[in-house]
Amino acid sequence: MKIASIDIGTNAIKSKVFNTSPTTIDFIEGIRSPIRLGAEVFSTGILSDNKLDELIKTLIKYQTNFLNNNIKMYEIVATSAFRDTSNSENARRYVENNINHPIRIISGLEEAKLIRFHPKAQEGKNKIYVDVGGGSTEIYIYKNGDHIIQSFQLGAVRSMLGKDDKNEWLRLSEWLNKQSDIDTLIGLGGSIKSFLNIYKCKQITSNLFIKKSKELTTLNQEEKIFQFKLQPDRADVIDYALKIYLMIINNLEIRDIESTKWGVSDSIAVKTFHELYSKKISIYKD
């Protein structure tokens, strides 16, 4: 049985499709649409009808793909941009009524806790999972059987627009100072994946990460696009995302950095998979 998920993010909208059986879940395909909701939210404080109509068209495109592939079971979640917009509930209802499907706006802490569905999140020790998005940063640590989660109002698009709060940087620093015995950072999200792809590696030492990220800041957006084939909506925010990673790396004295393709859409799909085959929900034929 095929299932799917949609993540209405701050920098982009992402959809993923999976094939499942009672014991397996396998990724089939993913779609990404660079609709930057956060640019409007962080600049004006509200999501306009025009931007919501653009979102609706994209979601209907995804739904058409689901219909063509006989996918009836999928969940749609929205994160930082929908959390922060002043018309959050009205915007959600407007979109829902136009796509005939519910949208769940998840909190930052729930977004962080979703990282636990990563297949290796609870394996090994001394690891921190960090998801730097467009509007917020979520952190997950599994330690001594405990799920340590936190969310910060720091993100690449938010910082690029100068809407990051120095007090939130201080809160992040103070929280990091309470953590210990962590030597590996696993980064989620497109920015760190794109950064490591530039150097054709899946893992990098902190010293090299710091050196290469500083070198990248010397290039303008056009140079990043030309030299490294970055998408425009990645090239303009990547430095701001790396700044957040750098703070975490320096504060925790991280030794190694890795990236993963895993994201909110993956976690939501795995959550749906567990609900489906644990019989928490029922599937009825039409």
N, C-alpha and C positions, 0 to 999 in steps of 0.2 A: 504493500500500500504506500502510495506517495503522500507525503505531507510537505508543508512549506511554512515559511515565516517571513515577515516583513518588519524591518527596523526603520522607523521614521527618525533618522538621526538629525543632528544639527548641521552637519556639513554635506550629507548625502542621504539618499534613500536606498536601502539595500534589501534584496529579496534572495532567499535561498530555497532550493527544492531538494528533498531527500527521498530516497527509496528506503522503505522499512520492512522488516519482518519482526516477529516476536523477539528475536535475539540480535538483530542488527539494524543499524541506521547508516546509510551511505549517501554521501553528498553527490548530487547529480549536476546541478548548475546554479550559477548565481548571476544576478543582475544588479548593477549599480547605476543610480541616476544622480548626477551632481546638482541636486536642488538644495541650495544652501539656505535653509530656513533661518538659521542663526543670524545671518547677516541682517535680516529685517528685524528679528526679535531684539538683538542687542543694540541696534541703531535706533529703532523707533519704539520698542517695548511692546509691539503688537504684531500679529500675523494678519496681513491684509487679505481681502477676498481674492485679489489677483493671485497672490502667492498660494493661497489655499486651493484655488482652482487649478493651478499648475500641479500641486500635489495630487489632487483628485484624478487628473488625467493620467499621472504616472501610476497611481494605485490601480486604476481601471485597466491599464496596460498589463500590470502584473496579474490582475485577476483574470484577464483574458487568457494569459499564458497558463494559469492554473486550470481554467476551464478546458482548454485544449488538451491538457495533460491529465484530465480527469482527477484533479486534486480538489477535494472538497473540505479538507481539514487543514486550516492554517490559522495562525494568530498574527495580529498586527499590534506592535507596541510602538510607543513614541517616547522619546527621552528628553534631553535638556531643553531644546527649543520649545517644545510643547509645555514643559514644566514651567518655564520662565515667562512665556508670553502672558500679557495681562488679560487676554481673552481666551485663556486656555480651554475652559469648558465649552464656550460657544463655538470655538474653532473645532474642537473635537466633534461636537454634535453635527456641525455643518458638514464636515468631511464624512462622518459616519452615514448621514442621511443620503449622501450622494453616491456612496459605494455599497450601501446596504450590508455593512459588516462592522462589528464593534472594533474600537481602537482602545487599547489600554495604555494609559499614561503611567509609566513606572517611575518610582522615586530613584534618586541617586543611589541610595543604599540597596534597594532591590536590584538595581543594575549591577552593582558591585557583587552582590550575593550570587547573581546568575553565573558569574565566572566559575563557580564551583562545578558547573557542568562540563568544563573543559576536561577531556579525558585524563590529563595528567595533573590536574590541579591539586589533587590530594595524594600524589605520589612524591616520594623523596622529601628532602628537608631544605631549609634555608632559601626558599624561593618566595619572590613577591611578584604577583601578576598586576600589571598596571595598564589600564585602558584609558589612553588620552584621546578624548573625543573633541568635537568642535566646541562644546559648551561646558563640559565637565570632565573630571578625571576620577575614575573609579579604581579602587585598590582592593586586592584580595590576597590574604595570607592564610594558609592552612598550617596550624601549629599545635602540636600536642592534642589533636582531636578537636580543636576549636576553629571556627570560621571567623577570621578577623577581617572585617570589611569597613571601608570608609569611602566617602564621596566628597569631592571638593569642587567648588564653583570656579574651576580653572580649566580652560580649554583653548584649543588652537584658534578658533574663529573669535571667541570672546577676547582673547589676548590681542589678536591682530587688530581688533577694533578698539583696543584700549579700554575695554570694559571689565578687565580683571581688577579685583580689589586687593590692595596690599595686605589687608587683614586676612584674606583667604590664603595668601602665600605664607603668612605667619602661622596660620592654623595648620597648614600642611607641614611646615618646618617643625612645629611643636609636636605634631602627631608622629612624624618620622623619628624624632628624638626618643620616643618611647619604645620604638621597635629595636630588635637586636638579633644578632646571629643570622643575618641574611646576606648571601653573597651572589645570588643570581636573580636578575630581573628578566621576566618574560613580558614583552610588550605586545599589547593587543592594539588593533587599529591600523589604519592605512598609512599613517605617517612613519611609524617606526619600521613597518614592513617595506615601505618605499625606500627608506634610508638604507636599510641593510641590502636591499636589492641593488642599489647603486654600486655597492662594493662586492656584489655577488657572493654574499655570505649569509648564513643563518644564525651565526653567533659571532660576537665581537667582544674584545676585552674593553674594559671601561676606559683605559688610557687611549685606545684607538678611537673609541666612540667619542670621547671628548675632543680629540684632535680633529677628527673628520667633521664633526658637527660645527666646530669653529670655522673650518675651511668652507663649509657650505654656506655659512652666513655672509661670506664675502661676495657671494654671487647674487645678482638680482634675479627676479622671477623669470625673465626671458632667458637668461643664461642657464638657470636650472632646467628649464624646459628643453633647451637646445642640447645641452651637454648630457643630461641624464634622462631625457625623454619623460619627464614628470608631466602629469596632467596639470593644466593651469590651476585647478581648484586644489591641487596638492602642493604645487610649487609655491603658492603664496602663503600657505599656513605652516609648512613643515618646520621652519625655524622656531615658530612659537610652540609647536608640539615638543620639539626636541629640548626646548628650554625647561619644560616641566620634567621631562625625563632626566635631564642633567641635574636638576635640583635633588631629585630622589636618589640618583646614582651617587652624588657627592655626599649627601647626608648619611646614607646608609653604608658608604664605602663599598659599593657593589663591585664585584670582580668581573662578572661576565654578563652580557646582555644578549638575549635571544628575542626573536619575533615569532608570532604565530598568526595564522590566517583566521583564527577563531575570533568571533565577535558576538554581539548581542543576538543576531539572527540565528547563529548556531546554537546558542544556549536555549533560546526560545523553542527551537525545533526539537532539541533533545528533551526539554521539559514536556513538550507535547507528546513525544515518543513514549516517555515514561507513563504519562497519564493514559495514553491510548492502550498500551499493553498491560498496564496494571489494573485495567478495568475501572479506573476512576470516572471514566466517561463512557458513553455508549454511542455506537455508530449505527444509525438506522438507514435502511435503504429507502429511497424515495418511493 
